[in-house]
Amino acid sequence: MSDTPNPDDQTPGKQGLAALTLAAIGIVYGDIGTSPLYTVKEIFAPHTGVPLDALHLIGAVSAIFWALMLVVTLKYVILILRADNHGEGGGLALTALAAHAVEKRPALRRSLLLLGVFGATLFYGDSLITPAISVLGAMEGLEVLTPALKPYVVPATMAILIGLFFMQRFGTAVVGRFFGPIIILWFVVLGAVGVWHIAQQPAILAALNPLHAWEFLSNRGWHMFAAVGAIVLALTGAEALYADMGHFGRKPIQIAWTGLVLPGLALNYLGQGALLMGDPSAIQNPFYRLFPEAWLIPALVLATLAAIIASQAVISGAYSLTKQAMQLGFLPRMRVHYTSAREMGQIYMPGVNWALLVGVLAVVLFFGSSSALASAYGIAVTLTMMITTMLTYFVVSESWRMPAPLAIGATVFFLFIDALLVAGCAIKFLDGGWFPLTLGLALFILMSTWRRGRELMMDSTRRDGLSLQDFIDQLDPGSVNKAERTAVYAVADPETVPQALLHNLKHNQVLHVQNVILTVHFEDVPWVPLTRRVDVKPLGNSFWRVQVNYGFMDTPDVPKALELTSPHGLSVPVFETSYFLSRETVVPTPGAGMPIWREKLFATMSQNAGGVVEFFKLPGNAVVELGTRISI
């Protein structure tokens, strides 16, 4: 059993850094890299009211460029990538950091946990919209080839998405090797066609002056928010930079952004602006009109591959986020398949996969085009960005001890930008923005209900259970039949007598020669080293208490962890051990606790939770499950 590596503890050589940078380009930047497919078109859509002339083209492109510089480069690449949780990034890792920074203030800590979990639920809305809008945006190139192909855009999109989700069970290891080179080619092509059109209309370079962005936004008055709601499409995928830090490390992500991704995006947006300055009719699809007619089919193929890669990154992120939420106690257990023997981060979760597929297909059918989906896209992302800013404040002020004026000033600056982006997306609420918010709220209710229900179950167990130490002290081993095996009782509360143990004594009238009271504890850090994997304490009368510790990125394997108890004086032989589990049936009761509808919801979730055996890799032929009823 080897310890899990911490990416931040490793200093890669030049070859290792190059390989990580290549991989980061393929996985991290797929989402933001496909934004040029639809962003400029949406800024000049009829509902925004932005005139299509040279002045407004320069202003719009300037706003996109400086949004990339301030939000992505300054906020994420320079600042937030420093907020790593033992090498890991992402919403839940940041939430754990912020909660740890204020652990002496329980009320604030609980509020930050809930805020972070709500931010995480918004990611699932992104997980539905990103595949739909990316592949739809790519397939709309069929209309540029010939309008006769328009009826096939949605069916082709659905066929590609179905194939993508069906391929998930095989893992991303094989496909992943091709992600980096394809996305590198994508960004090179983005920049190259951009440079070609910039050379035709060099006046577009005035967009590099931030004053044009300011004038473009400020001169529009309240109509500014409609334009901002479209500009934010250029920023979708920024959260992936932070979320995927644990896979690649900070430096490869920063090198990839500054060396290739930012130049490619900036040149392409400038190129689209230059194209529209010379040919306003290209607004129907300015991205594909960048290419000569002979290049349209290769461009369509490359855009489709890029869209698939962008979708793959979000799908894989949904698996990882779900696994983290499970191990932090916010979701019930689900089946997790590990698709690589070498990379434990490559997982497949059937339940999540098929739920996402149904949701994505429903989104494609309901909205029907990338323009319609653009109305739904953005609000979840921008709210997540705002939550990230709030959580980061507590990290920089409480953990990093940054001077208060600097911490507050930076937070206020980024919150102002976040608020502007949220407001720009909020005006699209009735046009589709309600969708990711409704989904996020529903998931937040599920996750908070599960967390609160587990707390109530623990309270009920402590209230109605027998004290374990008193039970052991009063036990007369000579009066009970002995089974010449080791019994491991997996429990949530190590202070009370396991129900499975009481049932064993009552019905089988037997006690094992060695009894282990086992609890599994998930800490709010990504990895727990092997030196801290197990805590062992003898309780007397052949009873032992063992706590197995994992981080939220670790893969639980209880039998392997129990092998580490030998140095502590406890031997757990693999072939002479039985695992006793209590299968709880939750009984909702009116009164204290949660509203009855939430208790019924929790009972349903508990009934359908995945099995402990698979989750903790227990040997199925050595497990005994005994039922018990718990009122909450």
NUZALO-958368 format. One record per residue (C-alpha): residue number from 1; x, y, z negated. Coordinates in steps of 0.5 Angstrom, whole numbers, plus 500, padded with zeros to 3 digits. Layout:
BEGIN
NUM / X / Y / Z
...
END
This chain:
BEGIN
1 / 500 / 500 / 500
2 / 503 / 506 / 502
3 / 502 / 513 / 500
4 / 499 / 518 / 505
5 / 503 / 523 / 508
6 / 502 / 530 / 506
7 / 503 / 534 / 513
8 / 506 / 540 / 510
9 / 511 / 537 / 506
10 / 514 / 535 / 512
11 / 519 / 539 / 517
12 / 519 / 536 / 524
13 / 525 / 537 / 528
14 / 524 / 540 / 535
15 / 522 / 534 / 538
16 / 516 / 533 / 533
17 / 514 / 540 / 533
18 / 513 / 540 / 540
19 / 509 / 533 / 540
20 / 505 / 536 / 534
21 / 504 / 543 / 538
22 / 502 / 539 / 544
23 / 497 / 535 / 540
24 / 494 / 541 / 537
25 / 493 / 544 / 544
26 / 489 / 538 / 546
27 / 485 / 538 / 539
28 / 484 / 545 / 536
29 / 483 / 549 / 542
30 / 478 / 545 / 546
31 / 472 / 549 / 543
32 / 475 / 556 / 544
33 / 478 / 555 / 550
34 / 472 / 553 / 554
35 / 469 / 560 / 552
36 / 470 / 563 / 558
37 / 465 / 559 / 562
38 / 460 / 563 / 559
39 / 462 / 569 / 555
40 / 463 / 575 / 560
41 / 456 / 573 / 563
42 / 452 / 573 / 557
43 / 455 / 580 / 555
44 / 452 / 583 / 562
45 / 446 / 579 / 561
46 / 439 / 583 / 562
47 / 437 / 583 / 555
48 / 444 / 586 / 552
49 / 442 / 592 / 557
50 / 450 / 593 / 558
51 / 451 / 597 / 565
52 / 455 / 593 / 570
53 / 460 / 598 / 572
54 / 468 / 599 / 571
55 / 467 / 603 / 565
56 / 463 / 598 / 561
57 / 467 / 592 / 564
58 / 473 / 595 / 561
59 / 470 / 596 / 554
60 / 467 / 589 / 554
61 / 474 / 586 / 556
62 / 477 / 590 / 551
63 / 472 / 588 / 545
64 / 473 / 581 / 547
65 / 481 / 582 / 547
66 / 481 / 586 / 540
67 / 476 / 581 / 537
68 / 481 / 575 / 539
69 / 487 / 579 / 536
70 / 483 / 581 / 529
71 / 479 / 575 / 528
72 / 483 / 569 / 531
73 / 490 / 572 / 530
74 / 490 / 576 / 524
75 / 485 / 573 / 520
76 / 486 / 566 / 522
77 / 493 / 565 / 525
78 / 497 / 569 / 520
79 / 493 / 570 / 514
80 / 488 / 564 / 512
81 / 493 / 558 / 515
82 / 497 / 560 / 509
83 / 491 / 557 / 504
84 / 493 / 550 / 505
85 / 490 / 545 / 500
86 / 496 / 540 / 499
87 / 497 / 541 / 507
88 / 489 / 540 / 508
89 / 485 / 546 / 511
90 / 478 / 547 / 513
91 / 471 / 549 / 509
92 / 471 / 544 / 504
93 / 479 / 544 / 502
94 / 478 / 552 / 502
95 / 472 / 551 / 497
96 / 476 / 546 / 493
97 / 482 / 551 / 492
98 / 477 / 557 / 491
99 / 473 / 553 / 485
100 / 480 / 551 / 482
101 / 482 / 558 / 482
102 / 476 / 560 / 478
103 / 476 / 554 / 474
104 / 476 / 557 / 467
105 / 469 / 561 / 469
106 / 464 / 555 / 470
107 / 458 / 559 / 473
108 / 462 / 562 / 478
109 / 466 / 556 / 480
110 / 459 / 552 / 481
111 / 457 / 558 / 485
112 / 463 / 558 / 490
113 / 462 / 550 / 490
114 / 455 / 551 / 493
115 / 457 / 557 / 497
116 / 462 / 553 / 500
117 / 458 / 547 / 501
118 / 453 / 551 / 505
119 / 458 / 554 / 510
120 / 460 / 546 / 511
121 / 453 / 545 / 513
122 / 453 / 550 / 518
123 / 458 / 546 / 522
124 / 453 / 541 / 523
125 / 449 / 546 / 527
126 / 456 / 548 / 531
127 / 457 / 540 / 532
128 / 450 / 540 / 536
129 / 451 / 546 / 540
130 / 458 / 546 / 542
131 / 458 / 539 / 546
132 / 451 / 542 / 549
133 / 453 / 549 / 551
134 / 460 / 547 / 553
135 / 458 / 541 / 558
136 / 452 / 545 / 560
137 / 457 / 551 / 562
138 / 461 / 546 / 566
139 / 456 / 543 / 570
140 / 453 / 550 / 572
141 / 458 / 550 / 577
142 / 454 / 545 / 581
143 / 450 / 551 / 582
144 / 456 / 555 / 585
145 / 457 / 549 / 590
146 / 450 / 550 / 592
147 / 443 / 552 / 589
148 / 440 / 545 / 591
149 / 444 / 542 / 586
150 / 441 / 546 / 580
151 / 436 / 541 / 578
152 / 441 / 536 / 577
153 / 445 / 540 / 572
154 / 441 / 538 / 566
155 / 441 / 530 / 568
156 / 448 / 531 / 569
157 / 450 / 534 / 562
158 / 446 / 529 / 559
159 / 449 / 523 / 562
160 / 456 / 526 / 560
161 / 454 / 527 / 553
162 / 451 / 520 / 553
163 / 457 / 517 / 555
164 / 462 / 521 / 551
165 / 458 / 519 / 544
166 / 458 / 511 / 547
167 / 465 / 512 / 547
168 / 466 / 514 / 540
169 / 466 / 507 / 537
170 / 473 / 505 / 541
171 / 476 / 511 / 537
172 / 480 / 517 / 540
173 / 487 / 514 / 540
174 / 487 / 513 / 548
175 / 484 / 519 / 550
176 / 487 / 523 / 545
177 / 494 / 522 / 549
178 / 491 / 526 / 555
179 / 488 / 531 / 551
180 / 494 / 536 / 551
181 / 496 / 535 / 558
182 / 489 / 537 / 561
183 / 488 / 543 / 556
184 / 495 / 545 / 558
185 / 493 / 545 / 565
186 / 486 / 548 / 563
187 / 490 / 554 / 560
188 / 495 / 555 / 565
189 / 490 / 555 / 570
190 / 486 / 560 / 566
191 / 491 / 565 / 566
192 / 494 / 564 / 573
193 / 487 / 566 / 576
194 / 486 / 571 / 571
195 / 493 / 574 / 574
196 / 491 / 574 / 581
197 / 485 / 578 / 580
198 / 488 / 583 / 575
199 / 493 / 584 / 581
200 / 487 / 586 / 586
201 / 484 / 591 / 580
202 / 490 / 593 / 576
203 / 485 / 598 / 573
204 / 482 / 593 / 568
205 / 489 / 593 / 564
206 / 486 / 599 / 561
207 / 482 / 594 / 557
208 / 488 / 593 / 552
209 / 487 / 600 / 549
210 / 483 / 599 / 543
211 / 480 / 605 / 544
212 / 476 / 603 / 550
213 / 473 / 597 / 545
214 / 471 / 602 / 540
215 / 468 / 607 / 545
216 / 464 / 601 / 548
217 / 461 / 599 / 542
218 / 460 / 606 / 538
219 / 457 / 609 / 544
220 / 451 / 604 / 545
221 / 448 / 605 / 538
222 / 443 / 600 / 536
223 / 444 / 596 / 542
224 / 451 / 595 / 540
225 / 449 / 589 / 536
226 / 446 / 585 / 543
227 / 453 / 586 / 546
228 / 457 / 584 / 539
229 / 452 / 578 / 539
230 / 455 / 576 / 546
231 / 462 / 578 / 545
232 / 462 / 573 / 539
233 / 462 / 567 / 544
234 / 469 / 568 / 545
235 / 471 / 567 / 538
236 / 467 / 560 / 537
237 / 472 / 555 / 535
238 / 476 / 559 / 531
239 / 475 / 555 / 525
240 / 478 / 549 / 528
241 / 485 / 552 / 527
242 / 484 / 552 / 520
243 / 480 / 546 / 519
244 / 485 / 542 / 523
245 / 491 / 544 / 520
246 / 492 / 538 / 516
247 / 493 / 534 / 522
248 / 498 / 538 / 525
249 / 501 / 543 / 520
250 / 501 / 551 / 520
251 / 507 / 552 / 525
252 / 504 / 548 / 531
253 / 498 / 551 / 531
254 / 501 / 558 / 531
255 / 506 / 556 / 536
256 / 500 / 554 / 541
257 / 496 / 560 / 540
258 / 501 / 565 / 541
259 / 505 / 561 / 546
260 / 499 / 559 / 551
261 / 492 / 559 / 548
262 / 492 / 567 / 547
263 / 495 / 569 / 553
264 / 491 / 564 / 557
265 / 484 / 567 / 554
266 / 486 / 574 / 555
267 / 489 / 574 / 562
268 / 482 / 570 / 564
269 / 478 / 575 / 561
270 / 482 / 581 / 564
271 / 481 / 577 / 571
272 / 473 / 576 / 570
273 / 473 / 584 / 569
274 / 477 / 585 / 575
275 / 473 / 581 / 579
276 / 467 / 584 / 577
277 / 470 / 591 / 578
278 / 471 / 589 / 585
279 / 464 / 584 / 586
280 / 459 / 586 / 581
281 / 455 / 580 / 585
282 / 459 / 575 / 582
283 / 456 / 576 / 575
284 / 451 / 570 / 576
285 / 457 / 566 / 574
286 / 464 / 570 / 574
287 / 468 / 564 / 571
288 / 467 / 560 / 577
289 / 467 / 566 / 582
290 / 474 / 567 / 580
291 / 476 / 561 / 584
292 / 477 / 561 / 592
293 / 471 / 556 / 595
294 / 476 / 551 / 596
295 / 478 / 550 / 589
296 / 471 / 550 / 586
297 / 471 / 542 / 586
298 / 477 / 541 / 582
299 / 475 / 547 / 578
300 / 469 / 544 / 576
301 / 472 / 537 / 575
302 / 477 / 541 / 570
303 / 472 / 545 / 566
304 / 468 / 538 / 565
305 / 474 / 535 / 562
306 / 476 / 541 / 558
307 / 468 / 541 / 556
308 / 469 / 534 / 554
309 / 475 / 535 / 550
310 / 472 / 541 / 546
311 / 466 / 536 / 545
312 / 470 / 531 / 542
313 / 474 / 535 / 537
314 / 467 / 538 / 534
315 / 464 / 531 / 534
316 / 471 / 528 / 530
317 / 470 / 534 / 526
318 / 463 / 532 / 524
319 / 466 / 525 / 522
320 / 471 / 528 / 518
321 / 467 / 533 / 514
322 / 462 / 528 / 512
323 / 467 / 523 / 509
324 / 470 / 529 / 505
325 / 463 / 531 / 503
326 / 461 / 524 / 501
327 / 468 / 523 / 497
328 / 466 / 530 / 493
329 / 459 / 527 / 491
330 / 455 / 531 / 496
331 / 453 / 526 / 500
332 / 451 / 518 / 499
333 / 456 / 513 / 502
334 / 455 / 511 / 509
335 / 459 / 506 / 514
336 / 466 / 509 / 516
337 / 470 / 505 / 521
338 / 477 / 506 / 522
339 / 479 / 506 / 529
340 / 487 / 506 / 529
341 / 491 / 502 / 524
342 / 496 / 508 / 524
343 / 492 / 514 / 524
344 / 487 / 514 / 518
345 / 484 / 520 / 520
346 / 481 / 517 / 526
347 / 475 / 515 / 524
348 / 468 / 513 / 527
349 / 461 / 514 / 523
350 / 455 / 510 / 527
351 / 450 / 514 / 523
352 / 453 / 521 / 524
353 / 454 / 519 / 531
354 / 447 / 517 / 533
355 / 444 / 523 / 529
356 / 449 / 527 / 533
357 / 447 / 524 / 540
358 / 440 / 525 / 539
359 / 440 / 532 / 536
360 / 445 / 534 / 542
361 / 440 / 531 / 547
362 / 434 / 535 / 544
363 / 438 / 541 / 544
364 / 440 / 540 / 552
365 / 433 / 539 / 553
366 / 430 / 544 / 549
367 / 434 / 550 / 551
368 / 436 / 548 / 558
369 / 442 / 552 / 560
370 / 448 / 555 / 557
371 / 445 / 562 / 557
372 / 439 / 560 / 553
373 / 444 / 556 / 548
374 / 448 / 562 / 547
375 / 442 / 565 / 543
376 / 443 / 560 / 538
377 / 450 / 560 / 538
378 / 454 / 564 / 534
379 / 450 / 565 / 528
380 / 452 / 559 / 524
381 / 460 / 560 / 526
382 / 459 / 568 / 524
383 / 456 / 566 / 517
384 / 462 / 560 / 516
385 / 467 / 566 / 518
386 / 464 / 570 / 513
387 / 464 / 565 / 507
388 / 471 / 563 / 509
389 / 473 / 571 / 508
390 / 469 / 570 / 501
391 / 472 / 564 / 499
392 / 479 / 566 / 501
393 / 479 / 572 / 496
394 / 479 / 568 / 490
395 / 485 / 564 / 493
396 / 489 / 570 / 494
397 / 487 / 574 / 488
398 / 487 / 569 / 483
399 / 492 / 563 / 486
400 / 497 / 567 / 490
401 / 496 / 573 / 485
402 / 496 / 578 / 491
403 / 496 / 586 / 488
404 / 488 / 587 / 487
405 / 488 / 593 / 492
406 / 491 / 589 / 498
407 / 487 / 583 / 496
408 / 480 / 587 / 496
409 / 482 / 592 / 502
410 / 484 / 586 / 506
411 / 477 / 582 / 504
412 / 473 / 589 / 505
413 / 476 / 589 / 512
414 / 475 / 582 / 514
415 / 468 / 582 / 511
416 / 466 / 589 / 515
417 / 468 / 585 / 522
418 / 464 / 579 / 519
419 / 458 / 583 / 518
420 / 458 / 586 / 524
421 / 459 / 579 / 528
422 / 453 / 576 / 523
423 / 449 / 582 / 525
424 / 450 / 581 / 532
425 / 448 / 574 / 532
426 / 442 / 575 / 527
427 / 438 / 579 / 533
428 / 438 / 573 / 537
429 / 434 / 569 / 531
430 / 428 / 568 / 534
431 / 431 / 567 / 541
432 / 434 / 560 / 538
433 / 439 / 563 / 532
434 / 434 / 560 / 528
435 / 436 / 553 / 530
436 / 443 / 552 / 527
437 / 440 / 556 / 520
438 / 434 / 551 / 519
439 / 439 / 545 / 520
440 / 444 / 548 / 515
441 / 439 / 549 / 510
442 / 436 / 542 / 511
443 / 442 / 539 / 510
444 / 444 / 544 / 504
445 / 438 / 541 / 501
446 / 440 / 534 / 502
447 / 447 / 535 / 499
448 / 445 / 539 / 493
449 / 439 / 534 / 492
450 / 444 / 529 / 492
451 / 449 / 532 / 488
452 / 444 / 534 / 482
453 / 441 / 527 / 483
454 / 447 / 524 / 481
455 / 448 / 529 / 475
456 / 441 / 527 / 472
457 / 443 / 519 / 473
458 / 449 / 520 / 469
459 / 445 / 524 / 464
460 / 440 / 518 / 464
461 / 445 / 513 / 463
462 / 449 / 517 / 457
463 / 442 / 518 / 454
464 / 440 / 511 / 454
465 / 446 / 507 / 454
466 / 450 / 504 / 449
467 / 457 / 506 / 447
468 / 462 / 502 / 450
469 / 467 / 503 / 445
470 / 462 / 501 / 439
471 / 460 / 495 / 443
472 / 467 / 492 / 444
473 / 469 / 494 / 436
474 / 462 / 490 / 434
475 / 463 / 484 / 439
476 / 465 / 477 / 436
477 / 469 / 474 / 442
478 / 468 / 467 / 439
479 / 461 / 467 / 439
480 / 460 / 468 / 447
481 / 462 / 463 / 452
482 / 468 / 465 / 456
483 / 469 / 464 / 464
484 / 476 / 463 / 466
485 / 476 / 469 / 471
486 / 477 / 477 / 471
487 / 471 / 481 / 471
488 / 471 / 488 / 474
489 / 465 / 492 / 472
490 / 464 / 498 / 477
491 / 461 / 504 / 473
492 / 460 / 512 / 474
493 / 460 / 513 / 466
494 / 466 / 509 / 463
495 / 463 / 511 / 456
496 / 457 / 507 / 456
497 / 456 / 499 / 457
498 / 455 / 497 / 464
499 / 448 / 494 / 465
500 / 451 / 489 / 469
501 / 455 / 487 / 463
502 / 449 / 487 / 459
503 / 445 / 483 / 464
504 / 451 / 478 / 465
505 / 451 / 477 / 457
506 / 443 / 476 / 457
507 / 442 / 472 / 463
508 / 448 / 468 / 463
509 / 450 / 468 / 456
510 / 458 / 468 / 458
511 / 463 / 473 / 458
512 / 470 / 473 / 462
513 / 477 / 472 / 459
514 / 479 / 479 / 462
515 / 474 / 485 / 463
516 / 475 / 491 / 467
517 / 471 / 497 / 466
518 / 472 / 501 / 473
519 / 471 / 508 / 475
520 / 473 / 511 / 482
521 / 474 / 519 / 481
522 / 475 / 523 / 487
523 / 479 / 530 / 486
524 / 478 / 536 / 489
525 / 485 / 535 / 493
526 / 486 / 532 / 499
527 / 491 / 527 / 497
528 / 493 / 523 / 490
529 / 500 / 520 / 490
530 / 501 / 513 / 488
531 / 504 / 515 / 482
532 / 497 / 518 / 480
533 / 493 / 512 / 483
534 / 491 / 509 / 477
535 / 490 / 510 / 469
536 / 490 / 504 / 465
537 / 487 / 504 / 458
538 / 487 / 498 / 453
539 / 480 / 498 / 449
540 / 481 / 491 / 445
541 / 478 / 485 / 445
542 / 480 / 483 / 452
543 / 477 / 490 / 455
544 / 481 / 495 / 459
545 / 479 / 502 / 462
546 / 481 / 503 / 469
547 / 480 / 510 / 473
548 / 482 / 510 / 480
549 / 484 / 517 / 483
550 / 483 / 519 / 490
551 / 483 / 525 / 494
552 / 478 / 527 / 499
553 / 482 / 525 / 505
554 / 484 / 519 / 502
555 / 481 / 512 / 504
556 / 479 / 508 / 498
557 / 481 / 501 / 497
558 / 480 / 498 / 490
559 / 483 / 492 / 490
560 / 489 / 495 / 493
561 / 489 / 500 / 487
562 / 488 / 495 / 482
563 / 495 / 491 / 484
564 / 498 / 498 / 481
565 / 496 / 496 / 474
566 / 501 / 491 / 473
567 / 506 / 495 / 470
568 / 501 / 498 / 465
569 / 500 / 491 / 462
570 / 494 / 489 / 466
571 / 494 / 483 / 472
572 / 488 / 483 / 476
573 / 489 / 476 / 480
574 / 486 / 477 / 487
575 / 483 / 470 / 488
576 / 481 / 470 / 480
577 / 477 / 476 / 480
578 / 469 / 478 / 480
579 / 466 / 484 / 482
580 / 460 / 486 / 478
581 / 456 / 492 / 481
582 / 449 / 495 / 478
583 / 444 / 497 / 484
584 / 440 / 503 / 481
585 / 433 / 504 / 483
586 / 431 / 511 / 482
587 / 424 / 512 / 479
588 / 422 / 519 / 480
589 / 419 / 522 / 474
590 / 415 / 529 / 473
591 / 418 / 534 / 468
592 / 425 / 536 / 467
593 / 431 / 535 / 472
594 / 428 / 537 / 479
595 / 422 / 538 / 482
596 / 418 / 532 / 484
597 / 419 / 532 / 491
598 / 427 / 533 / 490
599 / 427 / 527 / 486
600 / 423 / 523 / 491
601 / 428 / 525 / 496
602 / 434 / 523 / 492
603 / 430 / 516 / 491
604 / 430 / 515 / 498
605 / 437 / 517 / 499
606 / 439 / 513 / 494
607 / 435 / 507 / 497
608 / 438 / 508 / 504
609 / 446 / 509 / 501
610 / 451 / 505 / 504
611 / 454 / 499 / 500
612 / 459 / 500 / 495
613 / 462 / 493 / 498
614 / 464 / 496 / 504
615 / 466 / 503 / 502
616 / 471 / 501 / 497
617 / 473 / 495 / 501
618 / 471 / 490 / 496
619 / 472 / 482 / 498
620 / 464 / 481 / 499
621 / 465 / 473 / 497
622 / 467 / 476 / 490
623 / 461 / 481 / 489
624 / 455 / 480 / 484
625 / 450 / 485 / 484
626 / 445 / 486 / 479
627 / 439 / 491 / 479
628 / 437 / 496 / 474
629 / 432 / 502 / 474
630 / 433 / 509 / 472
631 / 429 / 515 / 471
632 / 431 / 522 / 472
END
